């Protein structure tokens, strides 16, 4: 992570993969490297959210994570929960987002929750 945008600023908190002693710690806490098939045989519903111009959390990290998760869990017949990613275009880390983008984002989040929780509309 430290080789992208401002990721270098986080090495004092998490360590640096270029330092052998710190690499193992990073590997142990890495969400990507700790994707495992749950004992239940199914992964919970996932909606990752990123933006294509995020300079703090590089979108490629989210894209690689969801791709790995979908590859591993896509082979499991019991996996019925959605494993999705939402990529906001022409946006960054979130601050200064126009109201229209916030409305779209919340609409997508609530729609995802309705699907993930199997909710039904009642009059």
C-alpha positions as YAML, in Angstrom:
chain: A
units: angstrom
residues:
- id: 1
  name: UNK
  ca: [0.00, 0.00, 0.00]
- id: 2
  name: UNK
  ca: [2.88, 2.36, 0.67]
- id: 3
  name: UNK
  ca: [3.80, 2.64, -3.00]
- id: 4
  name: UNK
  ca: [0.52, 4.31, -3.99]
- id: 5
  name: UNK
  ca: [-0.42, 7.96, -3.42]
- id: 6
  name: UNK
  ca: [-0.11, 8.80, 0.29]
- id: 7
  name: UNK
  ca: [0.09, 5.21, 1.54]
- id: 8
  name: UNK
  ca: [3.66, 5.87, 2.66]
- id: 9
  name: UNK
  ca: [2.20, 8.01, 5.48]
- id: 10
  name: UNK
  ca: [0.64, 4.92, 7.04]
- id: 11
  name: UNK
  ca: [3.85, 2.91, 7.37]
- id: 12
  name: UNK
  ca: [4.48, 4.41, 10.81]
- id: 13
  name: UNK
  ca: [1.13, 2.93, 11.93]
- id: 14
  name: UNK
  ca: [1.10, -0.41, 10.13]
- id: 15
  name: UNK
  ca: [4.63, -1.13, 9.00]
- id: 16
  name: UNK
  ca: [6.29, -1.39, 5.62]
- id: 17
  name: UNK
  ca: [6.29, -4.51, 3.45]
- id: 18
  name: UNK
  ca: [9.81, -3.65, 2.32]
- id: 19
  name: UNK
  ca: [11.00, -4.28, 5.89]
- id: 20
  name: UNK
  ca: [11.23, -8.04, 6.45]
- id: 21
  name: UNK
  ca: [10.22, -7.93, 10.13]
- id: 22
  name: UNK
  ca: [7.14, -5.81, 9.36]
- id: 23
  name: UNK
  ca: [6.04, -7.78, 6.31]
- id: 24
  name: UNK
  ca: [4.64, -10.71, 8.34]
- id: 25
  name: UNK
  ca: [2.57, -8.36, 10.49]
- id: 26
  name: UNK
  ca: [1.11, -6.74, 7.38]
- id: 27
  name: UNK
  ca: [0.36, -10.15, 5.92]
- id: 28
  name: UNK
  ca: [-1.45, -11.16, 9.13]
- id: 29
  name: UNK
  ca: [-3.73, -8.10, 9.10]
- id: 30
  name: UNK
  ca: [-4.26, -7.88, 5.34]
- id: 31
  name: UNK
  ca: [-7.94, -8.33, 4.42]
- id: 32
  name: UNK
  ca: [-6.92, -9.55, 0.96]
- id: 33
  name: UNK
  ca: [-4.52, -12.19, 2.23]
- id: 34
  name: UNK
  ca: [-6.93, -13.43, 4.88]
- id: 35
  name: UNK
  ca: [-9.93, -14.28, 2.72]
- id: 36
  name: UNK
  ca: [-10.94, -17.77, 3.80]
- id: 37
  name: UNK
  ca: [-13.90, -19.99, 3.09]
- id: 38
  name: UNK
  ca: [-16.11, -19.63, 6.18]
- id: 39
  name: UNK
  ca: [-16.97, -22.79, 8.09]
- id: 40
  name: UNK
  ca: [-20.63, -22.07, 7.30]
- id: 41
  name: UNK
  ca: [-19.77, -22.45, 3.63]
- id: 42
  name: UNK
  ca: [-21.11, -19.03, 2.70]
- id: 43
  name: UNK
  ca: [-19.70, -15.54, 2.90]
- id: 44
  name: UNK
  ca: [-21.86, -12.72, 4.27]
- id: 45
  name: UNK
  ca: [-23.20, -10.10, 1.88]
- id: 46
  name: UNK
  ca: [-20.51, -7.59, 0.92]
- id: 47
  name: UNK
  ca: [-20.74, -4.16, -0.67]
- id: 48
  name: UNK
  ca: [-17.34, -2.51, -1.04]
- id: 49
  name: UNK
  ca: [-17.39, 1.16, -1.87]
- id: 50
  name: UNK
  ca: [-14.65, 3.16, -3.55]
- id: 51
  name: UNK
  ca: [-14.15, 6.05, -5.92]
- id: 52
  name: UNK
  ca: [-12.10, 6.16, -9.09]
- id: 53
  name: UNK
  ca: [-10.08, 9.20, -7.99]
- id: 54
  name: UNK
  ca: [-9.58, 8.34, -4.31]
- id: 55
  name: UNK
  ca: [-6.03, 9.39, -3.49]
- id: 56
  name: UNK
  ca: [-6.06, 7.97, 0.05]
- id: 57
  name: UNK
  ca: [-7.39, 4.46, -0.52]
- id: 58
  name: UNK
  ca: [-6.34, 3.52, -4.03]
- id: 59
  name: UNK
  ca: [-9.31, 1.93, -5.86]
- id: 60
  name: UNK
  ca: [-7.11, -0.91, -7.13]
- id: 61
  name: UNK
  ca: [-6.97, -2.27, -3.57]
- id: 62
  name: UNK
  ca: [-10.77, -2.55, -3.43]
- id: 63
  name: UNK
  ca: [-10.95, -3.96, -6.95]
- id: 64
  name: UNK
  ca: [-8.35, -6.63, -6.19]
- id: 65
  name: UNK
  ca: [-10.07, -7.54, -2.91]
- id: 66
  name: UNK
  ca: [-13.52, -8.00, -4.46]
- id: 67
  name: UNK
  ca: [-12.07, -9.90, -7.43]
- id: 68
  name: UNK
  ca: [-10.27, -12.30, -5.08]
- id: 69
  name: UNK
  ca: [-13.36, -12.70, -2.91]
- id: 70
  name: UNK
  ca: [-15.55, -13.38, -5.95]
- id: 71
  name: UNK
  ca: [-13.02, -15.85, -7.36]
- id: 72
  name: UNK
  ca: [-12.79, -17.83, -4.12]
- id: 73
  name: UNK
  ca: [-16.48, -17.73, -3.21]
- id: 74
  name: UNK
  ca: [-17.75, -17.97, -6.79]
- id: 75
  name: UNK
  ca: [-16.70, -21.62, -6.83]
- id: 76
  name: UNK
  ca: [-18.85, -22.40, -3.79]
- id: 77
  name: UNK
  ca: [-22.33, -23.62, -4.73]
- id: 78
  name: UNK
  ca: [-23.83, -22.50, -1.41]
- id: 79
  name: UNK
  ca: [-22.68, -18.89, -1.91]
- id: 80
  name: UNK
  ca: [-25.89, -16.98, -2.59]
- id: 81
  name: UNK
  ca: [-25.11, -13.70, -0.83]
- id: 82
  name: UNK
  ca: [-24.06, -10.81, -3.08]
- id: 83
  name: UNK
  ca: [-20.38, -9.87, -3.24]
- id: 84
  name: UNK
  ca: [-20.38, -6.49, -4.93]
- id: 85
  name: UNK
  ca: [-18.39, -3.33, -5.42]
- id: 86
  name: UNK
  ca: [-19.64, 0.19, -6.05]
- id: 87
  name: UNK
  ca: [-17.19, 2.52, -7.79]
- id: 88
  name: UNK
  ca: [-18.14, 6.16, -7.76]
- id: 89
  name: UNK
  ca: [-16.89, 7.93, -10.88]
- id: 90
  name: UNK
  ca: [-15.33, 11.37, -10.96]
- id: 91
  name: UNK
  ca: [-15.02, 11.31, -7.18]
- id: 92
  name: UNK
  ca: [-12.34, 11.11, -4.51]
- id: 93
  name: UNK
  ca: [-12.24, 10.08, -0.87]
- id: 94
  name: UNK
  ca: [-15.62, 11.59, -0.06]
- id: 95
  name: UNK
  ca: [-15.24, 15.15, 1.20]
- id: 96
  name: UNK
  ca: [-16.96, 17.78, -0.89]
- id: 97
  name: UNK
  ca: [-19.23, 15.31, -2.63]
- id: 98
  name: UNK
  ca: [-22.20, 16.92, -4.42]
- id: 99
  name: UNK
  ca: [-25.66, 16.21, -3.03]
- id: 100
  name: UNK
  ca: [-26.62, 14.32, -6.20]
- id: 101
  name: UNK
  ca: [-23.76, 11.84, -5.69]
- id: 102
  name: UNK
  ca: [-24.67, 11.41, -2.02]
- id: 103
  name: UNK
  ca: [-28.27, 10.61, -2.97]
- id: 104
  name: UNK
  ca: [-27.11, 8.03, -5.53]
- id: 105
  name: UNK
  ca: [-24.71, 6.49, -3.02]
- id: 106
  name: UNK
  ca: [-27.35, 6.18, -0.28]
- id: 107
  name: UNK
  ca: [-29.86, 4.79, -2.76]
- id: 108
  name: UNK
  ca: [-27.38, 2.09, -3.73]
- id: 109
  name: UNK
  ca: [-26.51, 1.31, -0.10]
- id: 110
  name: UNK
  ca: [-30.14, 1.01, 0.98]
- id: 111
  name: UNK
  ca: [-31.00, -1.05, -2.10]
- id: 112
  name: UNK
  ca: [-28.13, -3.37, -1.27]
- id: 113
  name: UNK
  ca: [-29.35, -3.72, 2.32]
- id: 114
  name: UNK
  ca: [-32.88, -4.50, 1.16]
- id: 115
  name: UNK
  ca: [-31.51, -7.29, -1.06]
- id: 116
  name: UNK
  ca: [-28.96, -8.57, 1.46]
- id: 117
  name: UNK
  ca: [-31.53, -8.72, 4.27]
- id: 118
  name: UNK
  ca: [-34.26, -10.15, 2.01]
- id: 119
  name: UNK
  ca: [-36.59, -7.33, 2.95]
- id: 120
  name: UNK
  ca: [-39.93, -6.91, 1.25]
- id: 121
  name: UNK
  ca: [-41.99, -3.80, 0.75]
- id: 122
  name: UNK
  ca: [-45.23, -3.75, 2.76]
- id: 123
  name: UNK
  ca: [-48.06, -1.30, 2.24]
...
